[in-house]
Amino acid sequence: MRDKRNGLNRQAIRAGVVLGGLLALSPTLLFAQTCTTQAKMTSDIRDGLSQAALTLAQAVQVADVTKMQGMTIAEFSSASAFAPTESLMRATASRMGNGELRVVQIYELDASPRAADDTSDADFNCALAGTTSETDFAISGLPRGLYGFAMVETTGDHPWLLSFLLRQDGGVWKLAGFYPRAMTAAGHDGDWYWKSARTYAKADELWLAWIFYGEAAELVRPANFVTSTNLDRLFSERRTAAPPELAGGIGPNHPLVMKASDDKGGTIEYRFTSISAQASEDGKELNLILHIPVDGVSDPAVAIAHSKAAAKAFLDAHMELRQAFSGVWIFADSEGHEPLVTEETISNIP
């Protein structure tokens, strides 16, 4: 078992940081607000958003906390409120390298017509000029104001996508949300995982297909509240190729229940609330990620033993997964506690 904070940092990088809880994924798209794509922006908005995003990305790359904190909206720039962003920023800086930075996409999201006390969803439909494609944002409880969403790529051996939600305060673009994503896992990008998932689906290897579709989405989706025509197609393919056991989905309220024999000749149940993939910390290997609920973690040794047994039961039931992953990380989740993370190489699980 490694330091559980490593696992938590990796999970945080995947989720990004929403400053002050401004954002949450919303399942409904009402398109009540206005989106302007880069091609249709005024030059001052386009240049201002691009420069602010690039400056923030440069600060992240060198872990310049003072610079990033100074560019954060006032209500979330205090030391305590900024702490989660600082932690995420430092974790990202340690992994993304010193590649060249370039702004690849920006959107202007105008929520200024919203009432001051409006807590309904703020939904933005951004049709891309000259195509039938669109990008959509579903933001729950967004305060009124003029916002921008900007994506900055870094090139090199460790390509990353840094996405920023910005709000205009006094004519200056300030940070309101930070969402970093690695663009590759184990040396492959999202398109590779998407194509591989299709291949597995055609071969009726549905568990591998389902996990690889999920990894493809993680690599190409800039933030959890963003979707697009392309992503909708990916999600549709994933639903079609889902193993029968996952046809109804998986989550804390709908776990995958698996039974296995225990060491006393009886039967034990394991409940999995999330199954996914993630690159190792150096980005060179792909690991299987399992989340299981536990009743407290007062005895870590018991939780670790349970985690290892759950991983073995899952891999025994789906032997083909042993060939696709280098290791398995088991997150033992207990309400009111940080997850206890157990990391094992596949070869060490008999």
N, C-alpha and C positions, 0 to 999 in steps of 0.2 A: 504494500500500500504506500502510495506516495502522498506528499502533503496535499490535503484536500483543497487548499487554496489554488493550486495549479489548475485543477479541474474546474473550479468555480470561475477563474479568470477566463478560461477558454469558453465556458458557457456564456459569460458576460459579453465577450467579444462577439459571439454569434448574435446576441440579442441587441447589443448597442445600449446606450444610456439615454433615457428620456428624462430631460431635466425637469425636476419638479413634478413628474408624473403627467406631463402635458399630453402624451400620446398613448394610444392603445389601439390595437387592431379592432376594426369595426366590420361586421359581416355584411352590412347593408351599404349600398352605394346610391345616394340620393342626388349627387352632383349639384348641390345647392350653391356651391361657391364657384369662383372663376379661376381657371388655370390658363396661363399663357406660356407657350413653349418658347424655346430659345430663339427660333427664327422670327417670332412675332413680337419679341420684347423691344422696348425702347432701348437705345444704346446705353443710357445711364443706368437702367436697371440691370441690363446684361453685364456691363462692365463692373458694376458694383458688386453683384453677386459673385461673379467669377473671381474678382480680386480677393474678396473676403474669404471665399472657400479655399483659394490657393494659399492665402496667409495662414489660415487655420491648419491646413494640411502640412504646411512647412513646420508649424509649431508642434504638431503631433509627431512628425518624423524625428525631431530632435528632443522630444519630451520637454518643450518649453511651457511649463505649467503657467508661469506668470502671463505670458502672451495670450494663451487660450482663455485663462480665467478673466483676463481683462477684456476679452471680446465676447463674453457671455452676458446674456440678458441680466439686468440688475437683480431681479428677484431670486436668481439662482447662482449668483457669483460669490456668495459668502463662502467661507472655508468649509463649513459643514455641508452646505448644499452642493458645493462643487466637488466634494470628495469622491463620489462614485465616478464622475467624469475623469478626474485625475488618475484614479486607479486604472480605468479602462485605457486612457491615453498612454500611460506608462507601459502597460501590457502590450499595446499595439506597437509602440515605438520599438520595443525589444524584439519584435518579430518581423517588421516590415522592411527593414533594410534601408539603404540610402539611394534607391532608384529615383529616376527623374519623375517629377510630378506634373500632371496635366489635367485640367478641367475637361471632363468629357460630356457632361450634360447638366443643364440647369433648368429649373421650372420656377415660374412666379405663381404663387398661390395666394390669391386675394381673398382673405376672410374678413376684410374691414367692414362689410355690411352687417355682420352678425351683431346681435344685441349683446350688451355687456354681460348679461346674466345667462346667455344661451349656452346650455351644456349638451346640446344635441350633437350628432355627428357632423363633422365638417368634411364633405366629400368633394373631390376634385377629379374631373374627367379631362384628361389632356390628350386630345387627338393630335397625332403626329402628322405634320404637313406632308402632303403628297403620298400618303399611304392610307391603308385601312386599319392601321394599328393604333393603339392608344395605351397610355399609361394612366393608372388610376391611383389616387391616394385616398385612404379612408382613415380619418383622424378623429378620434372621439374626444369631445369636450375642448376643442381647440379655442383658446380665447381669440377675440376678434383682433385683427391686425393684418399687415401685409407680410407675407412669408415667402421664403424661397427654399427650394430643395436643390442642393448642388452635389454632384458626384465628382470625385477626384481620383484618378488612377495613378498608381506608382508602378513603374516598370522595373525590370531587372529579375534577379533570381527569385525574389519573393514578391510577386505582384499582389497588390492590395487595392481595394476600392474603399475610399473614405467618403462617406455620405454625411451631409450636414443639413439639418433644418435650421434656417436662419430667419430672424424676425427683424424688421426694420424699426429701429428706435431712434427718433430724432434724426432721420436721414442716414443713419449708420446701420449696417447689417450686423446683427449680433447672434451668437450661437444659442439655439433653443433645443438642440438634440444632436447627438453624435452616434453614428452607426458604422463602425469599421467592419469590413469583411475581407478575409483572404480570398483571392481569386482562383487559387489552385489548392488541391489537396493531394498529397502523395504524387506530385508532379503532373497532375491532370486538371484541366479546367472544367467548367460546368458543361460545356458542349460534349466533352468526352464522356462524362458521367451520364448525360442524357442518352447519347448514342449507345453506350454500354447497357443502360437500363432497357432500351428497346430490344437489344440483342438477347438479353436474359429473358425478357418477356416472351419473345418469340420461341425461345428454347424451353418455355414453361418453368423457368427457374424464378418463380414469382417473388420469393423473399429477397433474393439479390436484386431483382428489378425494382421492387418497392423501395429498398434502402438506397439504391443508386439514384432513383428518381428524386428522392429526398435530398441527397447530397448535391445533385445538380441544381435544385432549387436554392439551396443554401449558398451556392457559389455565384449564382446569377442574380439573386434578388437583393437589391440594395438595402432594404429594411423591411421589417415584417408588416408594415402598414402600406406597402407599395405592391401593386400587382400590374399586370400588363397583358396584352393579347398573347404574347409569347408564353408568359408564365401560366396563363389560363390553359393554354394547350398542354403544357407540361403536367399541370395538376390533373387535367382530364385523362391523360394517358396513365398517370399513376393510379387514379381511381379504377380505371378499367383493368389494370394489371395487378391490382391488390390481391394478396392471398385471401382465400375465403375467410380465414380467421380475422382479417382486418377489414372486411367489407363494410362494417359498421363504424370503422374508425378505432382509434386507440387514445386513451387519455386517463387522467386520474379518476374520472367518473365512469370510465368504460375500459378497464384494464384488460389486457390479454391474460387469461388464466391458463396456466400450464401445470399439469400434475406429473410428478416423478416419484420414484421410489427413494425412500430415505435409507440411512445406514442401519436401520433397525428392522427392515423388511416391511415397513409401512408405506404410506403415501403422504406426500407433502405437496402443497400448492404454492406456486410462485405466481406473483402478479406483476406484469410488466406494464408500465404506464407510458413508456416512450421507447422507441427503437430507432436508432439512426446511425450515422457514420460521422467521423470527424478525423481530421489529420492529426498526426502526432505533433508535439510542440515544435519540433524542427521542420515540420511540414513534409517529411519524406515518406512517412508511412500512413496507412489508413487504419483506423481503429473502429471497432464496433462499440456503440454507446447504448447502454441499457439503464433504464430508470426503474427502480422497484420501491414500493412503499415499505417502511418498517415502523414498528411501534416503539418509537423512542430509540435513542442511541446511548443509553446509560452504560451498556457494555459493548464497546467497539469491537472486541474480539468476536462476540456473537454475531454482530452485524456483518463483519467481514466474512465470517464463515458462511453466513446465509447468502451474501452477495456472490461468493465464489460458487456455491452450490447452484444458485439461480443461473449463473452464466453457463455452467456445465450442462444443466438441464436444457437450456435454450439451444446451445450448440449441438448437443446430442440429438435434439429433435430436428435440427436443420444443418446437417453435416456439411452441405455445400458452402456454408458461410466460413468454415475454417480455412478454406483456400483463398478467400478474398480479403481477409483482414490479418494484420500483424498482431493486434492485441485487442483486449476488451476492457472498457472502463465501465464499472458498475456504480451508479449513483444511488445510494440508499437514502431515500427521501423521508424525512420525518417532520411533521408539522411543528413549526416553532423552532426548528433546529436547522443549521446548515447541513447540506447533504454530506454523508461520509462517502468518499470516493475511493474505490478499490481498483487498482490497475494491474492487469495480468497479461502476459503474452499468451497467445493462443497455444503455443507449444507446451506451456506449463499447465494447461487444463486437460487432464486425461480424458 
